[in-house]
Amino acid sequence: MTDQGLCLFALHGTDELGTAVAAALGRPLAAHEEREFEDREHKVRPLETVRGADVFVLHGLHSGPEQSPNDKLCRLLFFIGALKDAGAARVTAVAPYLCYARKDRRTKPNDPVTTRYVASLFEAVGTDAVVTVDVHNPAAFENAFRCPAVALTAAPLFVDYVKSLHTKGLADARLCVVSPDPGGTKRADLFHEALEAALGRPVGKGFADKRRSAGVVSGELFVGDVKGATALVIDDLISTGGTLVRAARAARQAGAARAMALVTHGLFMPGAEAALMDPAIDRVVVTDTVPAFRLSAATARAKVHILPVVPLLAEAIRRLHAGDALTDLLVF
């Protein structure tokens, strides 16, 4: 398709991010209408011709501040259906944060597998591809969809951030990449490889144990040589912050000089501010896939550094439209 065939929409709640992505692509956002009726039902429709176009719809499916994940998902699905009905040649959903992706397998009898159910909903309205950033389980995400499922990674952003710290006088500091739980070991291993390659020197590895049953978290084991090092705790999201605090404390007790969390999605649910102010954590680095609207305490905000995800999303959209490879942008 020609460059003129690319069309980008951003639904309400993702307007600011959408405007920035559109600017990075050198084009305006396409116009659309969103209406909510008296009984809270709604409709979304394009106000521009999309027949034959390669359409991308940007919408973060996190909760709040005005809509629930259910509200946002429903609006996105209905809009995709409307675009297909209006003759769009291809519609790609770009959800920087994808809701219901944490429940990707059965851990108890009769558990739901919501990742697969959400995939079925996208496919039912004719979605041609789904793009997200750092899902909880990339393999489960890809296997749930029959249409192309693209899991981008924020790892290059974190690698560049750590490199920038080293150019500011930390070039000789020891580093250790830490997984905060068993499920994140693969993510940590691959981030460790990327960081070593970028820095051109050895980086340590660590692992903190965690077990969850009926909402109760346990596990005190820590493995890894972090003595005197900066522990880099890598994870896909921060909710209440409990997991990150446990990992940071474990690394500190094992001799780490400092602890920094590198997390893609900052949900910052109730309890997160207290976790951020825990002295075990020196800094939390997140992307803006989810706006940090829940953080209010100045002390908590002082520890948070936000990396823009606009360059990653804009480059992915550009390559998808042009048919170029995404290999270096994908989850590890």
N, C-alpha and C positions, 0 to 999 in steps of 0.2 A: 504494500500500500504506500501511497505517497505521504509526505509529511503532513499535507493538508488534511489527510484522512484521520489524523489523531484528534480525539476529542476527550477532554478531561473534565469530569464533574467532581464536586466535593459536597457531601450532604451536610446539613446543619449539625454543628458540633465539631466538625472537622474543617470548618471554613478557613481558619488561620493557617493550618498546615497545608490545606489544598492550595491556597493562594501562593504560598511560598514554593510549593512544588511546581505549580504552573509557571511562576516566574523563572525558576531554574530551567524549565523546558522552553522558555522564551515564547509563551503563549498565554492568553487569558483563560480563566476558568469558563467553561460553558455554562450558560444560564439555565436554571431550572426553577420550578415552583414547588414549595412544600406547604401544604395546608393541613390544619388539624381542625376537625369538626367538634361540635359541642360535646359529643359523647366520647371524645378522645380518639376516635378513628381518624385516619389521615390518608392523604394521597400525595404522591410525588410524581412529577412529570417533567420531561425535558421541554425547554422553551426554544430549542434550536433543532434544526433538521439533523437527524443522526443516520438517516438511511445510507447504508453502504459504508459507514464510518467504523473506525477502530476505536471503541469507547473504553475508557478507564474510569471507574467510579471509586473515589477515595473516601473511606469512612472507617474511623476507629470504633471498634465494638466493645469498648470498655464501659463500665457503668458511670453515670453522672456526667456533668453536674445536673443536667435537666432530664435526661432519659436513661432508662435502664438498658442493659445489654439486649433484652428482649425487644424493646422499642426500636433500638438502632438496627438490630438484625432484621426485623420485620420491614422497616423502611427501605433498607438496602435491597432486600429480596424483591419487594414490590417494584422498586425503581428499575432493577435489572430486568424484571419481567416486562415493564413498560417500554424499556429501550429495545428489547428484542421484538416486541410487538410493533414498534415504530420502524423496524427495518435495519437496526444496527447490524453490521456484518460480524462484529465480534465484541463481546462485553467481558472485560476483566475486572473483577472485584479486587480492590487493593485495600486490605484491612490491616493496618500496621499492628494493631492488637486484635487477635481473633478470639472471640468469646467461646466458652465451653470447650477449649482445647486441652484443658488439664485432665479431663476425664476421658482418657484415650484407651482404657482397657478395664476389664472387670477384676477388681481386687476382692470382691465379696460376691456371694451368690446373688444372681438377679440384678447386679449392678447395671446401670445404663452405660452405654458407650457413646457419649454425646458428640464426640468428634465425628463419628460416622453419621449420626443423625443430622448434624449441621451440614455435612457434605451433601447428603441427600436433598436437603432443602435448596442449596445452591444449584444443584444439578436440575432440580424440578422446574426452576424458573428459566433455565437455559443458559446459565453462566458458562462461559467458555474457558475461563481460567480464574484461579484464586491466588492472590499474592499476599503473604504476611511476613512478619519479622520474628525470628526466634520463637517458634512454637515450643511448647513444653516437650513434645516428643516428635521430632521431624519425621521419623520413619512411620509412625502411626498417622501423622497428618497426610503424608504422601499416599499411604495405602488406603486411606478413607475415601479419597476422591477418585472418580473415573475421568474427570476433566484434569488438565494440567494443574498441579498444585506446586506453587513456588514458595519455598521457605528461605527468605533472605536472612542474612546474619549481620548483627551489629558488631561482630568481632573486629573487623578492620577499624571501626571507629575507636574501639577500646585499645587496640594495638597502637594506633596513632596517638591516643591520649597518653599512654604509658611512655611512649617514645618522647613525647613533648616534655614530660616530667624529667626525663633523664637528660635532656638538653639544658635543663635549668639547674644542674648541679648534682643530680642523683645518678650519674652515669656509673658510679662504682658500687651503688647500693645493691645488695642481694635481693633477688625477687623469688617468690614462690607462689605458683598458681594453686589455689585450693578449691576443691569441690566441696560444697556445703552439705551434700547428701549423696547416697549411692546412685540415685537416678541422674545426677549431673556429672558423673565421672567422665563420660565420653565427651561431653561439652568441654570440660576442663582440660582433658588430654589434648584435644585438638586446638584449643586456644593456647595451650602451653607450647605446642609445636609452632603455631603461627608467631607467637611472641619471641621464641628463641630464634626463628628465622629472621625476624625483623631486627632484633637487637644484635644478632651475630655472636651471642655468648650464651652459656648455660643458664637455665632458669629452673629452680627447684619445683617439686610437686608435693602436694599434700592432700589429705582426704579426711573429712569429718563425718562420723557416722550419724545417721538419723533414722529413726523408725517412728511411723505414725500409725496409731490404731484407735478408732473411735474418737478422733480429734486429739488424742493424747500423744505428745511427742517425747521420745526417749532416745538414749544412745549417747555415750560419753567418749567413745573411742576417737583418737586422732592419730593419724599416721603421716609422717613426713618430716623432713629436716627444715624447719623454719627458723632455727635459732639465729637471731640477729637480722632476719630478713623482713622485707615488706610482704605481707601475705595479701595476695590478690584473690579475693573470693568472687568467683564468677558464677552467675546464675541468670535464669531467663526472666524472673520477675521478683519483685518485693511486694508482699501484701502487708502483713503486720510487722514484718522485720524479724520475727523470732528466729527463723532459720539462720539468717545472716549473723545475728548476735551470737547464737550458739557457736557457729563456725569461727567467728572472730575471737571469742573468748577462748575457745579450744586452741587456736593458733597462738594466742598470747601466752597461754599457760605452757605451751610447748616451746616458748622462747622467742616468738616473733617480736620484732621491734615496733611494728605498726601493722594495721590491718585496713585494707581498702576494699570496698565492694564494687564490683563492676556488673551492673544489672541492666538488662534491656528495658523492661517495662516497670515503671514506678507506679504501682497502684496506690500505695500509701494509705491503706485502710486504717480504721481506728486502732491505735496501739503503735503505729509506725513511728510517730513522733517521739514517743518514749524510747523506742528501740534505737532511733537515730542518735539520740542524745546519750546513749550508753558509751562510756569512755573506751570500750574495747574497739569501737569502730572510729577510725580517723576521718574517713571520707566515703561517701556513697556517690558513685558516678552512674547516671542513668541517661537514657535517650528520651526524646520528647514524643515517642510513640503514644504515650499517655500524658496529657498535661498534668503538672503537679499542683492541681487546684486544691487538693486536700491538705497540703502542708501550710500551716499557719504560724507555728512557733518559729521565731527568728533563729533560735539556737539550732533547730532541726534544719532549717533552710540553709544555714551557714555551712553545714556539712555536705550539702547536696550540690553536685556539679552536673549540669544538664548538657548533653551533646545533641546537636541537631541531626535528625534523621533524614532531612530533606534531600541532601545529595545522594543518599542511598536509594531512596524511592524514585527520585527523578531519573537516575541512571538506569534503574531497573525498567521503568516505563519506556524510556527511550530505546533500550535494547529490545524489549519485547515487541515494540512497534516495528522496529527495523529488522527483527528476526535474528539479532545477534546473540552470541553465547552469554550466559549468565554465571558461568562456572565460578568465578572469583567472588561473586556476590551471594552465593548460596550458603546454607548452613553447612559449614565445614565439609 
